[in-house]
């Protein structure tokens, strides 16, 4: 953990220049390209979304902290490499940069709801541009919840969370959005006539129809600040979320691709959220289940 401007904390890992950084990034680039090809063979699309560093977007809050110049192009070069290989990829930096520090939590690694909602909107637009209809359709109504103290994970990493609050960085209060499913207008859908024979077959058919055809994998960014809720609202559909805290580049992918949720009921689209800070760390192989 590193301290920036008063009240602002940053993850040291974002500011590290890794040994073999370019080789690691290239290995991950090739892994994503290979994964996209394997998924395409199963008629599954892939959409990659790269989350920029907090120290990049909230750079005005670094104060005395220095962000190495070697890191300036790492995300744009990696995204460009995937796009040139035909992998649908979004660099979220242009979306979040205009928001600046207002897109991030002060004492936490992650974006706040402003950043999460902006990212969800641009990802949903890319899904629609790809021509995919997310299912099952579901509308959502959002309203702000009550203000509550949100402990920052960087305060914990710094070992300061045991101190009295008056000695810690000023805590943040956040009104977490609450999402409510909205019933669709019109009559309930009926099962096809040929499916009305045999109760087990009907249950299987209707069950499969209710499974999301969009799966989300990634890191704790996908599990913070209601990102899933905003993405579902923007898509107008439920999604399957398989993101993993501390999963880094490969963790969530490997768990999901060996999960029966993928092997038995594969989606039509996998959205893969990847933090910029993980692009140049050592690569752990991705394993695609049968």
Protein Blocks (a to p, Z undefined) as FASTA:
>chain_A
ZZddehiacdfklmpccehklmmmmmmmmmmmmmmmmmmmnopacdddddddfklmmmmm
nmmaccdfklmmmmmmmmmmmmmnopacddfklmmmmnmmmlpcfkbcbdcfklmmmmmm
mmmmmmmmnopacddddddddddddddddddfklmmnopmmpcfklmccddddddddddd
dddedjdddddfklmgojklmmmmmmmmmpcfbdceddfklmgghlmmmmmmmnopacdd
fbdehklmmlmmmmmmmgfklmmmccfbdcddddfklmmgccddddddZZ
